[in-house]
Amino acid sequence: MASSFKGKDLFGSGPHRFAVGRQGQLLVPDTAFGGATPASIVLGLVELEVVVTGRLVSTGESGLWTLRDAVVAELLNPPTPGTLIDLHGHSWADMSFVTYEEEDRVDRGRVVSVGYTAKFRDLINP
């Protein structure tokens, strides 16, 4: 099974893994709002975040740039949600691609590759 976002295999050129971020309630100390109690105020559920880390891999520079451009082309303003699917077929609906960050260098050898971190969120709209 291949991973995908909106049906596109953005990360399959190299090894990659999925991690689910913190889940649960957003708690803020009462003192942050000027209160004087040791209580916490519940603001609601945090947005679900799924982080994909890995490497884009190609046989040449131009191919690596094609892979990079395909990923960056999915960063839209405003973000448009889609289904994110991991390597094991688990899916998250209504995920928005919110950030993409590459490592500080491109590795060159028999192949060229660059490491990355891509973040997806289930944006909660009021």
Stockholm file with secondary structure:
# STOCKHOLM 1.0

chainA/1-126         MASSFKGKDLFGSGPHRFAVGRQGQLLVPDTAFGGATPASIVLGLVELEVVVTGRLVSTGESGLWTLRDAVVAELLNPPTPGTLIDLHGHSWADMSFVTYEEEDRVDRGRVVSVGYTAKFRDLINP
#=GR chainA/1-126 SS CCCEETTBCSSTTSCEEEEECCCSEEEEEGGGGTCCSSCEEEEEECCCEEEEEEEEEESSHHHHHHHHHHHHTTCCSSCCCEEEECTTSCEEEEEEEEEEEEEEEEEESSSEEEEEEEEEECCCCC
#=GC SS_cons         CCCEETTBCSSTTSCEEEEECCCSEEEEEGGGGTCCSSCEEEEEECCCEEEEEEEEEESSHHHHHHHHHHHHTTCCSSCCCEEEECTTSCEEEEEEEEEEEEEEEEEESSSEEEEEEEEEECCCCC
//
